[in-house]
Amino acid sequence: MDALQLSATAVLVGVLATAVMDVGSVLLKQLVGVPMPNYVMVGRWVGHMPAGRFRHRAIAAAAPVRGERWIGWAVHYTTGVVFAALLLLIWGDAWIANPTFAPALIVGLGSVAAPFLLMQPAMGAGIAARKTPDPVTARRRSLINHSLFGLGLYVSGWAVHLLYAA
């Protein structure tokens, strides 16, 4: 797979996998009342970066940023594409030729490192949400969402495989 095809495949797989994660989050909210992730706060965090502000005591208390909702959602989907590219770089053409669940789940669960080790600490929640009122619940939600992303990588890998085969 050349660089252009890898990029196009990563975009397709990443966007579809992230959409699966989001649909799963909506279903969990509707069926059992699990709150959905708040990507507005991600947008606020990223929106402060051009001014040199990378860490916050509590991102919810930081000044709102113009377009933070759109920024947050764009970062969310871009991150999905980056992790899909990582999957394709590690497992290569063989995976898209015959998508298997294990690599997709490994990358999906591995992607939880981004919020646990980077985003949550920078937004004031501490490593793996340890400074939140209920860290265990926050961690469980993150693991569920990133498992859904792993499932999405697998399903979208097959969708893209079938699209290429057509």
C-alpha positions, 0 to 999 in steps of 0.5 A, a space after each residue: 500500500 503506497 502512502 496515498 492509499 494508506 492515507 485514504 484507507 486510514 481516513 475511511 477506517 478512522 472516520 467509520 470506526 469513530 462513528 461506530 464509537 459515537 453510535 455506541 455511546 448514543 445507544 449506551 446513553 439511551 439504553 442505560 443512561 451512561 453519559 456521553 463524552 463531552 468533546 466540547 471540553 476537548 475543543 476548549 483544551 485544544 482551543 487554548 493551545 495557540 495561546 500557549 496554554 496546554 495545562 489547566 487546573 479544571 478545563 470546565 473552569 477555563 474560558 470558553 473558546 470560540 468554536 470549541 464544540 466543532 474543534 472538539 469533534 474535529 479533534 475526536 475524528 482526527 484522533 480516530 484517523 491517526 489510530 486507524 493509520 497506526 493500525 495499518 502501519 503496524 499490521 499493514 496490507 495483510 490486515 486490510 486484506 483480511 481484517 481480524 478482531 484482535 489487532 483492532 481491539 488492541 489498537 482500540 484499547 491502546 488508544 485509551 492511553 491518549 486520554 488517560 496519560 495526556 488529555 485528562 492530566 492536561 485538562 485537570 483530571 489527573 492521570 486516568 481521571 484520578 482527580 475526578 469525583 468517581 475515577 473508577 466510573 470515568 475509567 470504565 466509561 473510557 474503556 467502554 468507549 475505546 472498546 467500541 472504537 476497537 469494534 469500529 476499527 474491525 467493522 470498518 476494516 471489513 467495510 473498506 476491504 469489501 469496498 476495495 474488493 468491489 
